[in-house]
Amino acid sequence: MPFQREHIQFALIFLCVPIQYFIVQNSGSSESSRSHQISLIVKQITDFQKYWLSPESWTKWCQKILLDRPDPGTGESIAKEVLKYREEVNTGHFASSTQPRNERKPQVKFRVGQVLKHKKFGYRGVIVGWDETTKAPEFWINQMHGKTNPKWRDQPNYSVLVDTRDREGAQITYVVQENIEVIKSVKVLHPKVDDHFEAYDGSQYIPRPWLRELYPLD
């Protein structure tokens, strides 16, 4: 027999007595403390239903697992794809080249350590690398820049640690220059920030010595 809504309702009714006992034992004697405890339990039940019992949540989860592909036209790569190619030796994709950038052409407007806001998607991040033009697998360039934005191929692109408050999963994206807006007085939360930078001076991050060697003119 399929699992129906009535079964959930019966389970909740069955749990009423132990829930009441838990509230009495753990929330104190005052009415306000008991009300607060009840509100927390209600919120937890609501969140559980929202994230685990709704068809929409399961649909999104399945789409993420099965369709975790780049979004055409965004000018950036999802984190998993960027990480995959950054970890491959000598590809140089997504600003992962270990060759020092001893020349900095005028078209490269932004620097390693600057904090940015994505103009289209609104997330914050910090620049950890750049390429004078797009350096990525050809299929990625065709999907991202393709016929819609052919000029993006020739623009500088920047490797960005994305603030985990804006996007979960410690993402690293590859952002075309025209989608970047520099912001100040904002610290970025990402587990790899300390690997790349020594400190934040209120305006931008200070690269560690190994990163300064790769980008000596930044």
ABEGO torsion letter per residue (X at the ends): XBBBAAAAAAAAAAAAAAAAAAAAAAAEABAAAAAAAAAAAAAAAAAAAAAAABAAAAAAAAAAAAABBBBBGAGBBBAAAAAAAAABBGAGBGGABABBBABBBAABABBBGBBBBBAAAGBBBBBABBBABBBBBAAAAAAAAEAABAAAAABBBBBBBBBAAABBGGBBBBBBAAABBBBBGBBBBBAAAAAABABBAGABBBBBAAAAAABAAX
